[in-house]
Amino acid sequence: MPEVDRITTSHIEKQNHTLRMHCRRLTRLTNAFSKKFENFEAAVALNFAYYNAGIESTFWTVEDLLKRCGE
């Protein structure tokens, strides 16, 4: 059960900001966009995998990363 008095949007807003800064495809007025939605999904998935790499208990190979990003 979450503590209702501690619920805030700050954490998700910070995550959104970090994602926008790391993945320029998500910012406005840029030419780094994906024409295909599949490429956009892959870029965002790779960004999350890279950003969260420090919390994984095992080392991922590139093959492991591609398998998980393709799910």
PQR file with spaces between the fields and no chain letter, atoms N, CA, C, O and H, PARSE charges and radii, in Angstrom:
ATOM       1  N    MET     1       0.839   -1.188    0.000 -0.4000 1.5000
ATOM       2  CA   MET     1       0.000    0.000    0.000 -0.0000 2.0000
ATOM       3  C    MET     1       0.885    1.253    0.000  0.5500 1.7000
ATOM       4  O    MET     1       1.717    1.423    0.891 -0.5500 1.4000
ATOM       5  N    PRO     2       0.711    2.110   -0.977 -0.5600 1.5000
ATOM       6  CA   PRO     2       1.505    3.346   -0.995  0.2800 2.0000
ATOM       7  C    PRO     2       1.042    4.314    0.088  0.5500 1.7000
ATOM       8  O    PRO     2      -0.126    4.327    0.478 -0.5500 1.4000
ATOM       9  N    GLU     3       1.976    5.115    0.557 -0.4000 1.5000
ATOM      10  CA   GLU     3       1.639    6.162    1.514 -0.0000 2.0000
ATOM      11  C    GLU     3       1.057    7.326    0.718  0.5500 1.7000
ATOM      12  O    GLU     3       1.773    7.987   -0.034 -0.5500 1.4000
ATOM      13  H    GLU     3       2.924    5.104    0.240  0.4000 1.0000
ATOM      14  N    VAL     4      -0.218    7.571    0.880 -0.4000 1.5000
ATOM      15  CA   VAL     4      -0.937    8.548    0.063 -0.0000 2.0000
ATOM      16  C    VAL     4      -0.340    9.947    0.176  0.5500 1.7000
ATOM      17  O    VAL     4      -0.323   10.684   -0.809 -0.5500 1.4000
ATOM      18  H    VAL     4      -0.799    7.034    1.491  0.4000 1.0000
ATOM      19  N    ASP     5       0.155   10.332    1.366 -0.4000 1.5000
ATOM      20  CA   ASP     5       0.704   11.693    1.509 -0.0000 2.0000
ATOM      21  C    ASP     5       2.023   11.864    0.746  0.5500 1.7000
ATOM      22  O    ASP     5       2.465   12.992    0.524 -0.5500 1.4000
ATOM      23  H    ASP     5       0.142    9.733    2.167  0.4000 1.0000
ATOM      24  N    ARG     6       2.656   10.749    0.342 -0.4000 1.5000
ATOM      25  CA   ARG     6       3.943   10.853   -0.354 -0.0000 2.0000
ATOM      26  C    ARG     6       3.804   10.714   -1.870  0.5500 1.7000
ATOM      27  O    ARG     6       4.804   10.745   -2.587 -0.5500 1.4000
ATOM      28  H    ARG     6       2.297    9.833    0.523  0.4000 1.0000
ATOM      29  N    ILE     7       2.584   10.563   -2.361 -0.4000 1.5000
ATOM      30  CA   ILE     7       2.373   10.435   -3.797 -0.0000 2.0000
ATOM      31  C    ILE     7       2.630   11.783   -4.461  0.5500 1.7000
ATOM      32  O    ILE     7       2.101   12.810   -4.036 -0.5500 1.4000
ATOM      33  H    ILE     7       1.772   10.538   -1.779  0.4000 1.0000
ATOM      34  N    THR     8       3.457   11.763   -5.515 -0.4000 1.5000
ATOM      35  CA   THR     8       3.801   12.994   -6.207 -0.0000 2.0000
ATOM      36  C    THR     8       4.119   12.672   -7.668  0.5500 1.7000
ATOM      37  O    THR     8       4.438   11.532   -8.008 -0.5500 1.4000
ATOM      38  H    THR     8       3.887   10.928   -5.860  0.4000 1.0000
ATOM      39  N    THR     9       4.031   13.663   -8.504 -0.4000 1.5000
ATOM      40  CA   THR     9       4.386   13.462   -9.911 -0.0000 2.0000
ATOM      41  C    THR     9       5.848   13.802  -10.177  0.5500 1.7000
ATOM      42  O    THR     9       6.321   13.657  -11.305 -0.5500 1.4000
ATOM      43  H    THR     9       3.772   14.589   -8.229  0.4000 1.0000
ATOM      44  N    SER    10       6.562   14.250   -9.159 -0.4000 1.5000
ATOM      45  CA   SER    10       7.950   14.684   -9.343 -0.0000 2.0000
ATOM      46  C    SER    10       8.835   13.595   -9.925  0.5500 1.7000
ATOM      47  O    SER    10       9.653   13.862  -10.805 -0.5500 1.4000
ATOM      48  H    SER    10       6.178   14.367   -8.243  0.4000 1.0000
ATOM      49  N    HIS    11       8.675   12.368   -9.440 -0.4000 1.5000
ATOM      50  CA   HIS    11       9.542   11.288   -9.914 -0.0000 2.0000
ATOM      51  C    HIS    11       9.315   10.978  -11.384  0.5500 1.7000
ATOM      52  O    HIS    11      10.275   10.808  -12.137 -0.5500 1.4000
ATOM      53  H    HIS    11       8.010   12.151   -8.725  0.4000 1.0000
ATOM      54  N    ILE    12       8.080   10.903  -11.795 -0.4000 1.5000
ATOM      55  CA   ILE    12       7.807   10.588  -13.204 -0.0000 2.0000
ATOM      56  C    ILE    12       8.191   11.760  -14.095  0.5500 1.7000
ATOM      57  O    ILE    12       8.665   11.556  -15.212 -0.5500 1.4000
ATOM      58  H    ILE    12       7.301   11.041  -11.184  0.4000 1.0000
ATOM      59  N    GLU    13       7.992   12.983  -13.620 -0.4000 1.5000
ATOM      60  CA   GLU    13       8.400   14.151  -14.405 -0.0000 2.0000
ATOM      61  C    GLU    13       9.910   14.182  -14.583  0.5500 1.7000
ATOM      62  O    GLU    13      10.397   14.544  -15.654 -0.5500 1.4000
ATOM      63  H    GLU    13       7.607   13.150  -12.713  0.4000 1.0000
ATOM      64  N    LYS    14      10.655   13.811  -13.554 -0.4000 1.5000
ATOM      65  CA   LYS    14      12.116   13.751  -13.659 -0.0000 2.0000
ATOM      66  C    LYS    14      12.515   12.660  -14.651  0.5500 1.7000
ATOM      67  O    LYS    14      13.424   12.867  -15.455 -0.5500 1.4000
ATOM      68  H    LYS    14      10.260   13.517  -12.683  0.4000 1.0000
ATOM      69  N    GLN    15      11.851   11.500  -14.609 -0.4000 1.5000
ATOM      70  CA   GLN    15      12.149   10.431  -15.556 -0.0000 2.0000
ATOM      71  C    GLN    15      11.835   10.872  -16.980  0.5500 1.7000
ATOM      72  O    GLN    15      12.609   10.586  -17.893 -0.5500 1.4000
ATOM      73  H    GLN    15      11.113   11.332  -13.956  0.4000 1.0000
ATOM      74  N    ASN    16      10.725   11.557  -17.186 -0.4000 1.5000
ATOM      75  CA   ASN    16      10.378   12.068  -18.513 -0.0000 2.0000
ATOM      76  C    ASN    16      11.442   13.048  -19.012  0.5500 1.7000
ATOM      77  O    ASN    16      11.840   12.998  -20.176 -0.5500 1.4000
ATOM      78  H    ASN    16      10.096   11.789  -16.444  0.4000 1.0000
ATOM      79  N    HIS    17      11.890   13.924  -18.144 -0.4000 1.5000
ATOM      80  CA   HIS    17      12.917   14.897  -18.516 -0.0000 2.0000
ATOM      81  C    HIS    17      14.212   14.185  -18.889  0.5500 1.7000
ATOM      82  O    HIS    17      14.826   14.508  -19.907 -0.5500 1.4000
ATOM      83  H    HIS    17      11.567   13.965  -17.199  0.4000 1.0000
ATOM      84  N    THR    18      14.628   13.227  -18.081 -0.4000 1.5000
ATOM      85  CA   THR    18      15.857   12.485  -18.356 -0.0000 2.0000
ATOM      86  C    THR    18      15.751   11.756  -19.687  0.5500 1.7000
ATOM      87  O    THR    18      16.697   11.767  -20.474 -0.5500 1.4000
ATOM      88  H    THR    18      14.130   12.965  -17.254  0.4000 1.0000
ATOM      89  N    LEU    19      14.620   11.129  -19.946 -0.4000 1.5000
ATOM      90  CA   LEU    19      14.423   10.425  -21.207 -0.0000 2.0000
ATOM      91  C    LEU    19      14.491   11.391  -22.385  0.5500 1.7000
ATOM      92  O    LEU    19      15.129   11.092  -23.394 -0.5500 1.4000
ATOM      93  H    LEU    19      13.851   11.120  -19.307  0.4000 1.0000
ATOM      94  N    ARG    20      13.841   12.544  -22.267 -0.4000 1.5000
ATOM      95  CA   ARG    20      13.883   13.532  -23.354 -0.0000 2.0000
ATOM      96  C    ARG    20      15.296   14.038  -23.609  0.5500 1.7000
ATOM      97  O    ARG    20      15.663   14.285  -24.758 -0.5500 1.4000
ATOM      98  H    ARG    20      13.323   12.788  -21.447  0.4000 1.0000
ATOM      99  N    MET    21      16.088   14.193  -22.564 -0.4000 1.5000
ATOM     100  CA   MET    21      17.448   14.695  -22.728 -0.0000 2.0000
ATOM     101  C    MET    21      18.378   13.620  -23.302  0.5500 1.7000
ATOM     102  O    MET    21      19.307   13.943  -24.043 -0.5500 1.4000
ATOM     103  H    MET    21      15.789   13.992  -21.631  0.4000 1.0000
ATOM     104  N    HIS    22      18.141   12.365  -22.971 -0.4000 1.5000
ATOM     105  CA   HIS    22      18.995   11.283  -23.473 -0.0000 2.0000
ATOM     106  C    HIS    22      18.572   10.811  -24.855  0.5500 1.7000
ATOM     107  O    HIS    22      19.412   10.383  -25.647 -0.5500 1.4000
ATOM     108  H    HIS    22      17.386   12.103  -22.369  0.4000 1.0000
ATOM     109  N    CYS    23      17.317   10.884  -25.145 -0.4000 1.5000
ATOM     110  CA   CYS    23      16.791   10.385  -26.417 -0.0000 2.0000
ATOM     111  C    CYS    23      16.218   11.581  -27.174  0.5500 1.7000
ATOM     112  O    CYS    23      15.052   11.937  -26.999 -0.5500 1.4000
ATOM     113  H    CYS    23      16.635   11.232  -24.502  0.4000 1.0000
ATOM     114  N    ARG    24      17.039   12.190  -28.004 -0.4000 1.5000
ATOM     115  CA   ARG    24      16.654   13.432  -28.666 -0.0000 2.0000
ATOM     116  C    ARG    24      15.473   13.264  -29.620  0.5500 1.7000
ATOM     117  O    ARG    24      14.914   14.255  -30.091 -0.5500 1.4000
ATOM     118  H    ARG    24      17.986   11.901  -28.146  0.4000 1.0000
ATOM     119  N    ARG    25      15.092   12.033  -29.906 -0.4000 1.5000
ATOM     120  CA   ARG    25      13.925   11.798  -30.761 -0.0000 2.0000
ATOM     121  C    ARG    25      12.646   12.301  -30.098  0.5500 1.7000
ATOM     122  O    ARG    25      11.633   12.499  -30.768 -0.5500 1.4000
ATOM     123  H    ARG    25      15.545   11.228  -29.524  0.4000 1.0000
ATOM     124  N    LEU    26      12.693   12.507  -28.790 -0.4000 1.5000
ATOM     125  CA   LEU    26      11.499   12.913  -28.052 -0.0000 2.0000
ATOM     126  C    LEU    26      11.390   14.418  -27.849  0.5500 1.7000
ATOM     127  O    LEU    26      10.431   14.891  -27.240 -0.5500 1.4000
ATOM     128  H    LEU    26      13.516   12.346  -28.246  0.4000 1.0000
ATOM     129  N    THR    27      12.354   15.170  -28.350 -0.4000 1.5000
ATOM     130  CA   THR    27      12.285   16.614  -28.172 -0.0000 2.0000
ATOM     131  C    THR    27      11.711   17.268  -29.423  0.5500 1.7000
ATOM     132  O    THR    27      11.800   16.717  -30.520 -0.5500 1.4000
ATOM     133  H    THR    27      13.133   14.786  -28.845  0.4000 1.0000
ATOM     134  N    ARG    28      11.141   18.410  -29.253 -0.4000 1.5000
ATOM     135  CA   ARG    28      10.597   19.128  -30.397 -0.0000 2.0000
ATOM     136  C    ARG    28      11.706   19.822  -31.161  0.5500 1.7000
ATOM     137  O    ARG    28      12.808   20.008  -30.646 -0.5500 1.4000
ATOM     138  H    ARG    28      11.068   18.858  -28.361  0.4000 1.0000
ATOM     139  N    LEU    29      11.410   20.198  -32.377 -0.4000 1.5000
ATOM     140  CA   LEU    29      12.320   20.968  -33.213 -0.0000 2.0000
ATOM     141  C    LEU    29      13.671   20.279  -33.404  0.5500 1.7000
ATOM     142  O    LEU    29      14.721   20.908  -33.269 -0.5500 1.4000
ATOM     143  H    LEU    29      10.514   20.047  -32.795  0.4000 1.0000
ATOM     144  N    THR    30      13.637   19.002  -33.716 -0.4000 1.5000
ATOM     145  CA   THR    30      14.864   18.268  -33.967 -0.0000 2.0000
ATOM     146  C    THR    30      14.722   17.470  -35.244  0.5500 1.7000
ATOM     147  O    THR    30      13.607   17.149  -35.658 -0.5500 1.4000
ATOM     148  H    THR    30      12.784   18.491  -33.826  0.4000 1.0000
ATOM     149  N    ASN    31      15.835   17.147  -35.870 -0.4000 1.5000
ATOM     150  CA   ASN    31      15.774   16.318  -37.074 -0.0000 2.0000
ATOM     151  C    ASN    31      16.114   14.861  -36.760  0.5500 1.7000
ATOM     152  O    ASN    31      16.267   14.053  -37.676 -0.5500 1.4000
ATOM     153  H    ASN    31      16.740   17.408  -35.534  0.4000 1.0000
ATOM     154  N    ALA    32      16.232   14.522  -35.488 -0.4000 1.5000
ATOM     155  CA   ALA    32      16.541   13.150  -35.082 -0.0000 2.0000
ATOM     156  C    ALA    32      15.250   12.393  -34.793  0.5500 1.7000
ATOM     157  O    ALA    32      15.014   11.960  -33.665 -0.5500 1.4000
ATOM     158  H    ALA    32      16.108   15.178  -34.744  0.4000 1.0000
ATOM     159  N    PHE    33      14.426   12.240  -35.809 -0.4000 1.5000
ATOM     160  CA   PHE    33      13.157   11.555  -35.614 -0.0000 2.0000
ATOM     161  C    PHE    33      13.177   10.237  -36.379  0.5500 1.7000
ATOM     162  O    PHE    33      13.984   10.045  -37.288 -0.5500 1.4000
ATOM     163  H    PHE    33      14.617   12.592  -36.725  0.4000 1.0000
ATOM     164  N    SER    34      12.282    9.338  -35.999 -0.4000 1.5000
ATOM     165  CA   SER    34      12.165    8.046  -36.666 -0.0000 2.0000
ATOM     166  C    SER    34      10.982    8.095  -37.628  0.5500 1.7000
ATOM     167  O    SER    34       9.883    8.506  -37.254 -0.5500 1.4000
ATOM     168  H    SER    34      11.626    9.494  -35.260  0.4000 1.0000
ATOM     169  N    LYS    35      11.211    7.680  -38.851 -0.4000 1.5000
ATOM     170  CA   LYS    35      10.107    7.616  -39.804 -0.0000 2.0000
ATOM     171  C    LYS    35       9.230    6.401  -39.529  0.5500 1.7000
ATOM     172  O    LYS    35       8.026    6.419  -39.786 -0.5500 1.4000
ATOM     173  H    LYS    35      12.104    7.347  -39.155  0.4000 1.0000
ATOM     174  N    LYS    36       9.850    5.343  -39.004 -0.4000 1.5000
ATOM     175  CA   LYS    36       9.094    4.118  -38.703 -0.0000 2.0000
ATOM     176  C    LYS    36       8.914    4.009  -37.190  0.5500 1.7000
ATOM     177  O    LYS    36       9.848    4.237  -36.422 -0.5500 1.4000
ATOM     178  H    LYS    36      10.828    5.328  -38.796  0.4000 1.0000
ATOM     179  N    PHE    37       7.698    3.657  -36.779 -0.4000 1.5000
ATOM     180  CA   PHE    37       7.409    3.551  -35.349 -0.0000 2.0000
ATOM     181  C    PHE    37       8.268    2.473  -34.690  0.5500 1.7000
ATOM     182  O    PHE    37       8.651    2.618  -33.529 -0.5500 1.4000
ATOM     183  H    PHE    37       6.939    3.471  -37.403  0.4000 1.0000
ATOM     184  N    GLU    38       8.573    1.400  -35.411 -0.4000 1.5000
ATOM     185  CA   GLU    38       9.398    0.319  -34.857 -0.0000 2.0000
ATOM     186  C    GLU    38      10.786    0.842  -34.487  0.5500 1.7000
ATOM     187  O    GLU    38      11.340    0.444  -33.462 -0.5500 1.4000
ATOM     188  H    GLU    38       8.262    1.282  -36.354  0.4000 1.0000
ATOM     189  N    ASN    39      11.349    1.723  -35.301 -0.4000 1.5000
ATOM     190  CA   ASN    39      12.661    2.303  -34.996 -0.0000 2.0000
ATOM     191  C    ASN    39      12.583    3.191  -33.754  0.5500 1.7000
ATOM     192  O    ASN    39      13.498    3.206  -32.930 -0.5500 1.4000
ATOM     193  H    ASN    39      10.898    2.046  -36.134  0.4000 1.0000
ATOM     194  N    PHE    40      11.486    3.923  -33.632 -0.4000 1.5000
ATOM     195  CA   PHE    40      11.286    4.767  -32.458 -0.0000 2.0000
ATOM     196  C    PHE    40      11.198    3.907  -31.195  0.5500 1.7000
ATOM     197  O    PHE    40      11.829    4.211  -30.183 -0.5500 1.4000
ATOM     198  H    PHE    40      10.743    3.911  -34.301  0.4000 1.0000
ATOM     199  N    GLU    41      10.406    2.829  -31.264 -0.4000 1.5000
ATOM     200  CA   GLU    41      10.284    1.921  -30.116 -0.0000 2.0000
ATOM     201  C    GLU    41      11.640    1.352  -29.722  0.5500 1.7000
ATOM     202  O    GLU    41      11.970    1.291  -28.538 -0.5500 1.4000
ATOM     203  H    GLU    41       9.894    2.582  -32.087  0.4000 1.0000
ATOM     204  N    ALA    42      12.419    0.938  -30.704 -0.4000 1.5000
ATOM     205  CA   ALA    42      13.736    0.368  -30.428 -0.0000 2.0000
ATOM     206  C    ALA    42      14.655    1.389  -29.768  0.5500 1.7000
ATOM     207  O    ALA    42      15.386    1.054  -28.837 -0.5500 1.4000
ATOM     208  H    ALA    42      12.151    0.987  -31.666  0.4000 1.0000
ATOM     209  N    ALA    43      14.624    2.625  -30.240 -0.4000 1.5000
ATOM     210  CA   ALA    43      15.469    3.674  -29.670 -0.0000 2.0000
ATOM     211  C    ALA    43      15.115    3.938  -28.214  0.5500 1.7000
ATOM     212  O    ALA    43      16.004    4.084  -27.375 -0.5500 1.4000
ATOM     213  H    ALA    43      14.030    2.898  -30.997  0.4000 1.0000
ATOM     214  N    VAL    44      13.829    3.999  -27.911 -0.4000 1.5000
ATOM     215  CA   VAL    44      13.395    4.245  -26.533 -0.0000 2.0000
ATOM     216  C    VAL    44      13.741    3.047  -25.646  0.5500 1.7000
ATOM     217  O    VAL    44      14.184    3.225  -24.511 -0.5500 1.4000
ATOM     218  H    VAL    44      13.107    3.881  -28.592  0.4000 1.0000
ATOM     219  N    ALA    45      13.540    1.824  -26.158 -0.4000 1.5000
ATOM     220  CA   ALA    45      13.865    0.622  -25.386 -0.0000 2.0000
ATOM     221  C    ALA    45      15.358    0.553  -25.078  0.5500 1.7000
ATOM     222  O    ALA    45      15.748    0.226  -23.958 -0.5500 1.4000
ATOM     223  H    ALA    45      13.180    1.679  -27.080  0.4000 1.0000
ATOM     224  N    LEU    46      16.184    0.857  -26.062 -0.4000 1.5000
ATOM     225  CA   LEU    46      17.635    0.857  -25.833 -0.0000 2.0000
ATOM     226  C    LEU    46      18.035    1.912  -24.816  0.5500 1.7000
ATOM     227  O    LEU    46      18.926    1.690  -23.996 -0.5500 1.4000
ATOM     228  H    LEU    46      15.866    1.123  -26.973  0.4000 1.0000
ATOM     229  N    ASN    47      17.376    3.056  -24.870 -0.4000 1.5000
ATOM     230  CA   ASN    47      17.675    4.107  -23.907 -0.0000 2.0000
ATOM     231  C    ASN    47      17.356    3.654  -22.492  0.5500 1.7000
ATOM     232  O    ASN    47      18.164    3.852  -21.584 -0.5500 1.4000
ATOM     233  H    ASN    47      16.652    3.237  -25.535  0.4000 1.0000
ATOM     234  N    PHE    48      16.187    3.045  -22.289 -0.4000 1.5000
ATOM     235  CA   PHE    48      15.810    2.558  -20.956 -0.0000 2.0000
ATOM     236  C    PHE    48      16.745    1.454  -20.492  0.5500 1.7000
ATOM     237  O    PHE    48      17.121    1.416  -19.320 -0.5500 1.4000
ATOM     238  H    PHE    48      15.531    2.884  -23.026  0.4000 1.0000
ATOM     239  N    ALA    49      17.123    0.559  -21.387 -0.4000 1.5000
ATOM     240  CA   ALA    49      18.035   -0.523  -21.023 -0.0000 2.0000
ATOM     241  C    ALA    49      19.385    0.046  -20.584  0.5500 1.7000
ATOM     242  O    ALA    49      19.953   -0.400  -19.587 -0.5500 1.4000
ATOM     243  H    ALA    49      16.818    0.590  -22.339  0.4000 1.0000
ATOM     244  N    TYR    50      19.891    1.016  -21.315 -0.4000 1.5000
ATOM     245  CA   TYR    50      21.170    1.637  -20.960 -0.0000 2.0000
ATOM     246  C    TYR    50      21.059    2.388  -19.633  0.5500 1.7000
ATOM     247  O    TYR    50      21.931    2.266  -18.772 -0.5500 1.4000
ATOM     248  H    TYR    50      19.430    1.379  -22.125  0.4000 1.0000
ATOM     249  N    TYR    51      20.000    3.152  -19.471 -0.4000 1.5000
ATOM     250  CA   TYR    51      19.824    3.976  -18.269 -0.0000 2.0000
ATOM     251  C    TYR    51      19.705    3.117  -17.015  0.5500 1.7000
ATOM     252  O    TYR    51      20.208    3.485  -15.954 -0.5500 1.4000
ATOM     253  H    TYR    51      19.292    3.251  -20.169  0.4000 1.0000
ATOM     254  N    ASN    52      19.036    1.968  -17.140 -0.4000 1.5000
ATOM     255  CA   ASN    52      18.796    1.097  -15.982 -0.0000 2.0000
ATOM     256  C    ASN    52      19.813   -0.022  -15.844  0.5500 1.7000
ATOM     257  O    ASN    52      19.607   -0.934  -15.043 -0.5500 1.4000
ATOM     258  H    ASN    52      18.627    1.668  -18.002  0.4000 1.0000
ATOM     259  N    ALA    53      20.902    0.016  -16.598 -0.4000 1.5000
ATOM     260  CA   ALA    53      21.878   -1.080  -16.588 -0.0000 2.0000
ATOM     261  C    ALA    53      22.477   -1.324  -15.204  0.5500 1.7000
ATOM     262  O    ALA    53      22.808   -2.463  -14.875 -0.5500 1.4000
ATOM     263  H    ALA    53      21.069    0.756  -17.249  0.4000 1.0000
ATOM     264  N    GLY    54      22.618   -0.313  -14.414 -0.4000 1.5000
ATOM     265  CA   GLY    54      23.239   -0.456  -13.105 -0.0000 2.0000
ATOM     266  C    GLY    54      22.416   -1.220  -12.080  0.5500 1.7000
ATOM     267  O    GLY    54      22.954   -1.624  -11.049 -0.5500 1.4000
ATOM     268  H    GLY    54      22.349    0.612  -14.681  0.4000 1.0000
ATOM     269  N    ILE    55      21.132   -1.430  -12.330 -0.4000 1.5000
ATOM     270  CA   ILE    55      20.298   -2.127  -11.347 -0.0000 2.0000
ATOM     271  C    ILE    55      20.158   -3.614  -11.656  0.5500 1.7000
ATOM     272  O    ILE    55      19.556   -4.352  -10.875 -0.5500 1.4000
ATOM     273  H    ILE    55      20.695   -1.103  -13.168  0.4000 1.0000
ATOM     274  N    GLU    56      20.700   -4.058  -12.774 -0.4000 1.5000
ATOM     275  CA   GLU    56      20.625   -5.471  -13.166 -0.0000 2.0000
ATOM     276  C    GLU    56      21.680   -6.254  -12.396  0.5500 1.7000
ATOM     277  O    GLU    56      22.787   -5.762  -12.177 -0.5500 1.4000
ATOM     278  H    GLU    56      21.188   -3.459  -13.408  0.4000 1.0000
ATOM     279  N    SER    57      21.338   -7.474  -11.984 -0.4000 1.5000
ATOM     280  CA   SER    57      22.261   -8.283  -11.181 -0.0000 2.0000
ATOM     281  C    SER    57      23.247   -9.078  -12.037  0.5500 1.7000
ATOM     282  O    SER    57      24.244   -9.579  -11.519 -0.5500 1.4000
ATOM     283  H    SER    57      20.439   -7.873  -12.162  0.4000 1.0000
ATOM     284  N    THR    58      22.982   -9.199  -13.335 -0.4000 1.5000
ATOM     285  CA   THR    58      23.893   -9.932  -14.216 -0.0000 2.0000
ATOM     286  C    THR    58      24.294   -9.046  -15.381  0.5500 1.7000
ATOM     287  O    THR    58      23.617   -8.068  -15.698 -0.5500 1.4000
ATOM     288  H    THR    58      22.172   -8.792  -13.756  0.4000 1.0000
ATOM     289  N    PHE    59      25.404   -9.400  -16.012 -0.4000 1.5000
ATOM     290  CA   PHE    59      25.890   -8.658  -17.158 -0.0000 2.0000
ATOM     291  C    PHE    59      25.168   -9.131  -18.408  0.5500 1.7000
ATOM     292  O    PHE    59      25.092  -10.335  -18.655 -0.5500 1.4000
ATOM     293  H    PHE    59      25.954  -10.195  -15.754  0.4000 1.0000
ATOM     294  N    TRP    60      24.636   -8.210  -19.200 -0.4000 1.5000
ATOM     295  CA   TRP    60      23.938   -8.560  -20.436 -0.0000 2.0000
ATOM     296  C    TRP    60      24.902   -8.476  -21.605  0.5500 1.7000
ATOM     297  O    TRP    60      25.693   -7.538  -21.703 -0.5500 1.4000
ATOM     298  H    TRP    60      24.697   -7.232  -19.000  0.4000 1.0000
ATOM     299  N    THR    61      24.833   -9.451  -22.479 -0.4000 1.5000
ATOM     300  CA   THR    61      25.552   -9.347  -23.739 -0.0000 2.0000
ATOM     301  C    THR    61      24.696   -8.523  -24.694  0.5500 1.7000
ATOM     302  O    THR    61      23.533   -8.244  -24.402 -0.5500 1.4000
ATOM     303  H    THR    61      24.190  -10.213  -22.399  0.4000 1.0000
ATOM     304  N    VAL    62      25.259   -8.137  -25.821 -0.4000 1.5000
ATOM     305  CA   VAL    62      24.482   -7.406  -26.821 -0.0000 2.0000
ATOM     306  C    VAL    62      23.327   -8.280  -27.298  0.5500 1.7000
ATOM     307  O    VAL    62      22.230   -7.777  -27.542 -0.5500 1.4000
ATOM     308  H    VAL    62      26.203   -8.363  -26.058  0.4000 1.0000
ATOM     309  N    GLU    63      23.563   -9.580  -27.431 -0.4000 1.5000
ATOM     310  CA   GLU    63      22.497  -10.502  -27.826 -0.0000 2.0000
ATOM     311  C    GLU    63      21.344  -10.490  -26.832  0.5500 1.7000
ATOM     312  O    GLU    63      20.179  -10.453  -27.229 -0.5500 1.4000
ATOM     313  H    GLU    63      24.454   -9.988  -27.233  0.4000 1.0000
ATOM     314  N    ASP    64      21.669  -10.521  -25.526 -0.4000 1.5000
ATOM     315  CA   ASP    64      20.640  -10.450  -24.480 -0.0000 2.0000
ATOM     316  C    ASP    64      19.839   -9.159  -24.597  0.5500 1.7000
ATOM     317  O    ASP    64      18.611   -9.167  -24.506 -0.5500 1.4000
ATOM     318  H    ASP    64      22.615  -10.550  -25.203  0.4000 1.0000
ATOM     319  N    LEU    65      20.535   -8.069  -24.795 -0.4000 1.5000
ATOM     320  CA   LEU    65      19.886   -6.764  -24.911 -0.0000 2.0000
ATOM     321  C    LEU    65      18.928   -6.728  -26.097  0.5500 1.7000
ATOM     322  O    LEU    65      17.796   -6.257  -25.982 -0.5500 1.4000
ATOM     323  H    LEU    65      21.532   -8.063  -24.869  0.4000 1.0000
ATOM     324  N    LEU    66      19.393   -7.231  -27.234 -0.4000 1.5000
ATOM     325  CA   LEU    66      18.542   -7.227  -28.426 -0.0000 2.0000
ATOM     326  C    LEU    66      17.336   -8.140  -28.256  0.5500 1.7000
ATOM     327  O    LEU    66      16.249   -7.819  -28.736 -0.5500 1.4000
ATOM     328  H    LEU    66      20.312   -7.614  -27.328  0.4000 1.0000
ATOM     329  N    LYS    67      17.510   -9.266  -27.586 -0.4000 1.5000
ATOM     330  CA   LYS    67      16.374  -10.170  -27.325 -0.0000 2.0000
ATOM     331  C    LYS    67      15.316   -9.468  -26.480  0.5500 1.7000
ATOM     332  O    LYS    67      14.124   -9.519  -26.785 -0.5500 1.4000
ATOM     333  H    LYS    67      18.393   -9.527  -27.197  0.4000 1.0000
ATOM     334  N    ARG    68      15.766   -8.819  -25.425 -0.4000 1.5000
ATOM     335  CA   ARG    68      14.820   -8.179  -24.508 -0.0000 2.0000
ATOM     336  C    ARG    68      14.166   -6.944  -25.109  0.5500 1.7000
ATOM     337  O    ARG    68      13.000   -6.663  -24.831 -0.5500 1.4000
ATOM     338  H    ARG    68      16.734   -8.778  -25.177  0.4000 1.0000
ATOM     339  N    CYS    69      14.898   -6.212  -25.921 -0.4000 1.5000
ATOM     340  CA   CYS    69      14.342   -5.016  -26.564 -0.0000 2.0000
ATOM     341  C    CYS    69      13.368   -5.386  -27.671  0.5500 1.7000
ATOM     342  O    CYS    69      12.509   -4.582  -28.033 -0.5500 1.4000
ATOM     343  H    CYS    69      15.846   -6.440  -26.146  0.4000 1.0000
ATOM     344  N    GLY    70      13.490   -6.586  -28.209 -0.4000 1.5000
ATOM     345  CA   GLY    70      12.614   -7.009  -29.282 -0.0000 2.0000
ATOM     346  C    GLY    70      11.320   -7.622  -28.810  0.5500 1.7000
ATOM     347  O    GLY    70      10.463   -7.961  -29.626 -0.5500 1.4000
ATOM     348  H    GLY    70      14.188   -7.239  -27.914  0.4000 1.0000
ATOM     349  N    GLU    71      11.157   -7.774  -27.489 -0.4000 1.5000
ATOM     350  CA   GLU    71       9.948   -8.419  -26.951 -0.0000 2.0000
ATOM     351  C    GLU    71       8.745   -7.519  -27.045  0.5500 1.7000
ATOM     352  O    GLU    71       7.650   -7.908  -26.638 -0.5500 1.4000
ATOM     353  H    GLU    71      11.853   -7.498  -26.826  0.4000 1.0000
